[in-house]
Amino acid sequence: MSATVLRALPVLAVAALTACSSHHDATADPMGRSFVSTEVSGTPIPGGGPMTLSFADSRVTADSGCDTSTGAARFDEDQLLVAGLATTLLGCTSDKAGADTWQAGLLQSSPTWKLDGNTLTLTGNNSIVTLKDKKIVEPDRPLTGTSWIVTTLIQAQGMQRTATLEQVRPTLTIAPDGTVTGSAGCNRLTGTADLPEAGNSDLTFHLATTRMACADEVMQVEARVLQALDGRVTATVDGDTLTLRNPGNHTGLVLRAE
């Protein structure tokens, strides 16, 4: 099955995205933080969500239970303005169908925002969404000793998700002594990792795999997983999410704690 690609979504016309307006104190700026929805009034999230919003480097990354969307973002007075919103094309069925449309509708409506300590409220597109700081709702999991499942592939052209990725569920576990075990999708992987020193987020993998053959689409997923784990990577833990980025080949992985 071919990899998921990003599609551009129509967005409301907004001004060039710059720094936050002086109407809000810099200490009340959500940029650099992640939030998880705890309550939705009005039109609910199809499937129940929750909605996760991560703000970093003047961008927002959103997930409401199905696909992941990313776009440029800024907080202009009392409005959140999002431009160039794009989403993966995995698509969902059953009760989660419609979560992507709901998510895009909210973000593209230039919702009003209010940050009160660790609570962010967004109002737009017939919904009022209350979100809590993710570190409060979901404290950071330890990098080592946690079983991580790959949910998203990061490629040079953007984030990728496929039905095959969800079916094979590649895994990664790093023991406190640096021993690595897991699955690349088809084959088992083993090896070691040079763990980050204090104040550093880099680790270096030294991995080997078994040599079984699987269906072509599975082997394609496996090749991308192994590419991302080739050598030195930067690791960032945000609640139950681990992001690994490989600066050598501009790939990476997004993983969720099992």
N, C-alpha and C positions, 0 to 999 in steps of 0.2 A: 504494500500500500504506500503510495507516495506521501512524502512528508507534508505536514501542515504548513501553509504559508500564511503570511500576514496580508490582510486586505485593508485598503484604506476605507474608512467610513466617512460619510458626509458629516461635516462639522459646522457649527455656527460660526459666522465670521467674527473673529476677535482681533484685537490689536496685537502687535508684536509682543511676544512673551518676554517680560523683563522681570526685574526684582519686584518684591511685594510692595504694595502701597504703604506709605507712611501713616495711613489711617489706622493701621493695626500695629501694635507694639511687636517688635521682632521676636520677643519671648513668646508671643502667642501665634507664631507662624507654624503651621503643620509641616512645612518642608523639612525633610530629614527624619520624619517619623512615619510609623505604620499604624493603621487603625483597623479594627474589626467591628462589624455591625453587631449590636446587641438588641436593637429594637427598630422596627419599621412601621410607621403609621401611614395610612393611605394605601396606595398600590403596593402590595407586598412583592418580595423577590420570588419569582417562580422557583419552586423547589425549596424555598426557605433559606437559601444562601448558606453561610453568611457572606456578606460583602467584605472583602479585604482591600484596603487602599494603602499603597506605599508611595510616599512622596520623597523624591531624591533627585538632585541635580536638575531642578526645574522640570521634572517629569513626574507623571503619575502612572503606576501600574495597578490594575484593578482585576479582581477575580470575584465573581458572585456565585461560584459553584459549577461553572462550565468552562468557557474559554477565558484566556487572559488577554486583557487590552492594555495598550500603552499609548501614551501621548504626551506632548508638551503641556505643562500646566503652570499657572500662576494664580496667586490670590490677590485680586484687585478689589480693594476696599472690602465690600461684603460679598463678592462673587468669586467663585472658583471658575476660571476660564481654561478650557481644555481645547487644544488644537492638534490636528494631525492624528486623531485617534485611529489606531489600527488594532486588529484582533486576530488571534489564531482562529483556525477554521475547523476545529475538531467537531463542534456541534454536539448537542446532547439530546437525548430522547426522554420519554417519561415525564416525571414531574419537574425536571430541570430545563425542559424545553422552554425557551423564552427568557431565560436568565440573562443571556447576552444582550437581547434587545432592551430589556429593562435597564441593564447596566449602562448601555450606550445612551439610552434616553435620558437617564439622570445626569451623566457626565456632560452631555452635549446641551443640556438645558441651561447652562451657566447658573448652577444652583447657588443659592446663598449659603454662606458658611459661618459658623460660630465655633470658636474653640474656648472651652472652659476647663482649664487644667488638663486632665487626661481624656476629656470628652469632646468629640468633634460632632457637630450636627450639620447635615446637609439637607437643604429643602429645595426641591425642584421636581418637575415632571410628575406632579400629583403624589409625591412621596416625601416623608420626613424621615431621614435615616439618622439614627443615633449610633455613633461608633466610639469605642473605647480604645485607648492606646494598646497596641498589640502586646507590649511588654507587660502590661497589667493583666490582660486576659490570658495570654499565653507566654509565660516567661521563657527566655531563651533556653533551648535544650543544649546539653553539652555536645560539643563537636565529637568527642570520643565516647564510645560506649552506647551510642544511639544508632538504631537501625534506620537508615535513610532509604526512601524509595524515590527514584527519578520520576518526576512528573512532566518536566519540560526540557527540551533540548535548546541550547542557545547556539545559534549559528551566526555567521557574518551577516546574513540577510535578515536576521531577527529570531524571535522565539518560535519554536516548532513543537506541536503536539500531534500525535496520531493515535488512531485506535489501536494500532500495533503496539505502540509504546505503553498504552494503558493495559493491554493484555499481557505483555511479557514482564512488566514491572521490574526493571533493573534495580538492584539494591546495592547498598554500600554501607559497611560497618567498619569503623576505625577503632581498634582497641586502644586503651590508654598507653600500651607499650608500642604503638605504631603498627601493629599487625593489621592487615587489611583483608577482609573477606567480602564476598558478595556475588552478584550475578550481573553480567554485562547485557543480558537479554536472552542469549542462547547459552553461552558458556559461563562456567564458574570463574571468578577471578580471585586471585590470592596475591599477596605480596606485602610490602611495607610502605609506610609513609613517614617522611621526616616531618615531625610535628612542629607547629609554629612555636617560636619562643615568645616570651612575655612581650606584649606590645606589638606583636607581628601577626599578620593574618595569612601568611604564605605557608604552604606545605608542598612537599614534593613526593609524588608517587613513584614507586618502583613495582610494577605489576606484571603478572603473567596470567594466561587463561588456559583452560582446556581447549581442545580443538574439535569440538563437535560442529556439524553443519546443520543449519536450520533453514527455514524458508527464506527466500531472498529479502522480503520486507523485514524479517526479524534480524537478519545479518546486517541490513542497512542501519537499523537502530543501534545494534551492537557496535558497529564501526564508529558511529558518532559518539557513543558513550566513551569508548576507549580513546578516541581522539581528544575528548575533553579532559580525560584523566592522564594524559601523556605528559609527564614531567611536573613542572612547577605550576601550581594554581593558587589563586587567592580565594580564601574561604570567608563567607559572611553568614552568620547565624542570626535570624530574625524570628524569634518565637519558635514555631515548629518548622521553620523553613530554612534550609541550607542552600546557599547559592555558591557555586564553584565557577570561577572564571579563569580560563587559560590564556594568559597574555601572549603566549608564543604562537598560537594559531587562531586566536580570537573566537574561541568556542567556549562552551560551558554547560553547566547543568543546574537545574532547579530541583531540589529534592525536598520531600516532606517526611517528617519523623513518623515512623510507623507506630 
